[in-house]
Amino acid sequence: MKVKYPLNGSCENLENPAIRIYGNRFHNDQSLYEYLIEFLLVFSSAKAPDGTGEMSFHSDEPLYYYVKPRNGLRRFIFFDQAKRTKRIPGDERANESIKGILLKHIEADKESEKEEFLSAVQDLFRGYAAVLKNRSWCAQALLPLCPEMIFCEEMPNDKKRLKWEKGSEADKAAFRKKYSGDVAAGYSVEDTFFDSSFDLTRHNFLARGGEVFYLHLLQVLKDDPEAKEWLQLLLVNLLTDKSSDFSQLANWIQGTWEKEKNIDPNHLVTKMNIGCIPAGAYLKSGKFAVEELTCFLSNELHPVKRVELLAKGIMLQIMRMQVEQTEEYLFRERLPWIIDMRSAGNKTVKKLSSQSFIRISEAIMSAINQEIINSRDPHKEGYDLTEEYKLFVKARKESLDIFKSKGKEIQCIIPLNGPDERFSISEDVIKFLVLSLVPAGGKMDLDSFLEKLYDHYSFVIGPNEYKRCQMTDELDKGLSDSFTSNKVAFQKFLKDAGFLRDLSDATSIVVNPYKGVEIE
């Protein structure tokens, strides 16, 4: 990557061609929600050591953000039901300790009533789990319904903690002396150390995909202060509207834990170096994403459903980013996404959709292969083809494999298994698209909506969009009539989802039935 944005951005693993092309980095191990969580983590975190800049986009370079683990809260929610990798006695003690501490601060006549309340609070948070899988407690995550429910990634330093656990009293005294200068006067060195003995910079599950998405927005917003301010307000509304109860409970749990254990909260803060993207990349998709997110977040939705749709919508936008950058890298014209609405007997659209998926897949692989060729050392005799193949496989995992696997997860690529992979649209994705392209309470005629889908996403659904495809050497425009039934199937799909009204036999209107949010 010759020129990167931002200049201080972290661009490790540059031997990986996918990182040089698409940025550092999209990663296949990130779950759907973790792309959203990491994006919101950067947005909601402080941007300076003094704690300023929370709940806002960066205003100046260099770009850093400062995260704080909430291990009291996270342990309280996840520890009992999480995978146990290594038995750290201190974790077991801390888990029991926080329960005892919280019980002391609950006012009730009977001990059983206190325990019932605490169990209900625990179940409440667990009901909003976003990432569990077979992970340890400190790698699980909640739906980001408020800032306090957005957890940073943590990898426990078990070697360091076990050394403390098994050390002699003399070893522990030496340890306290060694770390006493790092912990503010009056706070417990031991308990502060135990809650901070985690690596927050490994980027294993929060693997920078959310950072890359954040940067592609910021690169556009830094030159558009009005759009930046408005999107900022809407993201704050997303994380604070109707979430005060969650925030109060989360702050009560974490605050009580820190106070009772006498933990230095400032010692827990970790400075994070953000990832990077190629300078000037994603400008077109970035402008579209800003417009779409602003429109989507302006809708009054149930908080959980809004987050669920946003996670899928951001993944769709990331897929668009990948294709746009592939087109730019290869100096290609737009690659159409032919959408198969699965109308009965329409084998032509199904075949063309499969061909368009193959064309995009091959373009991504061509870009990777071209980058490998371009990076060869002209002064080196011969090529290590085995090593180049390994690079190709690794790069594919962090580009095409993400495009395919996440596309299938949001049901924009079908089928989940088997041949004839092709593009389609799920109900949640069409809901995101309507709410991000049609203003709250607004409407748009069907042809204009289809045109907008083509302009923003290169989606080809009806005959008009098929005719607009620029790849005349590969697409037969005489087949455009086959898209009439595809368009009719799309109309039915919209109507069944509650987004279409027929004004006459010839005129249909796409409607956004939701009210707009009120920003104070």
C-alpha positions, 0 to 999 in steps of 0.5 A: 500500500503506497499511500494510506489513510490515515498516515498513522494507520496500522498496516501490518501484514502488508505481505498479504495482497488483500490488505494492500488492495482493500485495507487493514483488514476485512477478516473472515473470522469476524461475525456479522455483528462484530463488524458493527460492534467494532465500528461503534466501538471506534465511534463511541470511544474517547479520541484523546487521552483526556477522555474527550471525543466520545460518541463522535467521529475523529476531527483531527489526525493522527487517529487513535481511540481509547478503550476501557474494558468493563470486566466487572460487567462482562464477567457478571453476564457471561462467565457462568455459561462461557467456555473455560479454556484455562482455569484461573482461580482469580477469575472464579473468585472475581465471579463470586466476588462481584455477585456478593458485592452487588447483593450487598447493594440491593435493597430488599427484605429477604436475601432470596429477593435480592438473588432473584433480582440479580438473576433477573438482571443477568438474564436480561443482559444475556437475552441481548447476546450477539456473539457467544459461540464456543468462546471464553467470557471475555470474547463474547459480546452483546447487541450494541444497544447502548455505549456500555454494552459495546465491549472491546476485544480482550485476550487474557494474559494467563501466563502473567496472571498464573505467575501472580497466583502461584507466586510466593508472598515475597514475589507478590510483594515485589510485584506490588512494588513494581506496578505501584507506580502505574496505579494511582495512589489510593487504589488497589494494585492487585485488583487493578492489575487483575482487571487490566491483565488482558491484551486489548490490541490483538485484533483476533475477533474484532479484526479491524473490519469495523475500523476499515468501515469507519475509515471509509466513512470518515474519509468522506465526512472530513470534507463534509462537516454538515453531513458529519454532524448530522450522522454523528447525532443520529449515531448518538441517538441510536446508542442512547434513545430508549437505552437509559435503563440498560446504561444505568444497570450497566454503570451500576454493575461496573461502577460498584465493582470498581469502587468496592475493589478499589480499581484505578479506572484510568489504568484500564484505558488502552490506546488503540492504533486504528487500521488503514485503507488505501488513500482515495479508496472507497470514495464513491461507496463512502458517499453512498454509505453516508447518505444511506446510514443517515436516511436509515438512522432517521427512521423510528424503529424498535432498538433491537430491530434497528441494530439487527438491520444495521448489522446486515446493511453494513455488511452489504455496504462492505461487500459493495466496498470490496467490489468497488475497490476491485473495479478501481484496481483492475480499471474495470467498468461497473460489475452488475449484480444481477438479482434473481427474485426466483420468479417461477420458470425464469431460468434466464435470470437465474443463469445470468445472476449466476454468471454475474456472481462468477464474474465478480468472484473472478474479478476479486481473484484477478485483483489478488493475482495481479497484486502478487505479480506487481509485487514481485522483485524484478531483481530476484531470479525465479519465483517461489510459486509455492509461496505465492500460492500461499499468499493467494490463498491467504488473500482469498480468505480475507476478500472473496471468502468474506464476500461469499460467506457474509453474503450468504449469511445475509441471504444476498447470495444463494444457495447456502450450499451447492452449485449455481451461486447467485445474487438475491435479496432477503426480507431484512436486506430489502427492509434496510434498502427501503429505509436507507433510500426512501426518507422516513414517511416518504415514497418513491415510484418503483422505477425510480427505486429500482434505478436508485438500487442500480446507482447505489449497488449496481443491482439489476432487477428489471429490464431497464436496469439490465439495459443500462449494464455497460458490459455490452461484450458480455451481456445480451441486451436482447434478453432484457424482456426476461427481467419483466417477470423478475421485476414483477416478482420483486414487486410482490416481494415488496408488497408482501413486506409492506413497502409497496402500494399499487396506484394503478395497473401501471404505477406502483409506489415504494413507501417507507411507513416509518416515522422519523426520529426526533433529534433534540 
